[in-house]
Amino acid sequence: MDDAALEQLQTKIAFLERANAELSDVVFRQQRSIDALRDEIASLAQRMQSLGDSDGTPRTAEDERPPHY
């Protein structure tokens, strides 16, 4: 293997290592965002459940007061 081919392989490996690190960072940030969104959804679901009637049945559209009242 000559020096040019070896240098070309080393360049490709360096590029792939950098691309791999960048993609890893993106995946890490996306996972943090997903976790935060899951927590927010759980919090909203809990709030919605607590807004229901005291007997535990969900409220229907007929039970709600129209917005103009």
C-alpha positions in Angstrom: 0.0 0.0 0.0 1.5 3.3 -1.0 1.6 6.5 1.0 -1.2 8.2 -1.0 -3.6 5.3 -0.5 -2.8 5.2 3.2 -3.3 8.9 3.6 -6.6 8.7 1.8 -7.8 6.0 4.2 -6.6 8.0 7.2 -8.5 11.0 5.9 -11.7 8.9 5.4 -11.4 7.4 8.9 -10.9 10.9 10.4 -14.0 12.2 8.5 -16.1 9.2 9.6 -15.0 9.6 13.3 -16.0 13.3 13.2 -19.3 12.5 11.6 -20.0 9.8 14.1 -19.3 12.1 17.0 -21.6 14.8 15.6 -24.4 12.3 15.0 -23.9 11.0 18.5 -24.3 14.5 19.9 -27.5 15.0 17.9 -29.0 11.8 19.1 -28.1 12.7 22.7 -29.8 16.1 22.4 -32.8 14.6 20.7 -33.2 12.0 23.5 -33.1 14.8 26.1 -35.8 16.6 24.2 -37.9 13.5 24.0 -37.5 12.9 27.7 -38.6 16.5 28.5 -41.6 16.2 26.2 -42.6 12.9 27.8 -42.4 14.5 31.2 -44.5 17.4 30.0 -47.1 15.1 28.5 -47.3 13.2 31.7 -47.8 16.4 33.7 -50.5 17.6 31.3 -52.3 14.2 31.5 -52.2 14.4 35.2 -53.6 18.0 35.1 -56.4 16.9 32.7 -57.3 14.0 34.9 -57.5 16.2 38.0 -59.8 18.6 36.1 -62.4 15.8 35.6 -65.4 15.4 37.8 -64.8 14.4 41.4 -66.4 11.0 40.8 -63.7 10.1 38.2 -65.8 10.2 35.1 -64.4 12.3 32.2 -66.4 15.4 31.2 -68.1 15.4 27.9 -68.6 18.3 25.5 -72.2 18.5 26.6 -71.0 19.1 30.2 -68.9 22.0 29.3 -70.1 25.6 29.3 -69.9 27.4 26.0 -67.1 29.9 25.7 -69.5 32.9 25.3 -70.9 32.5 28.9 
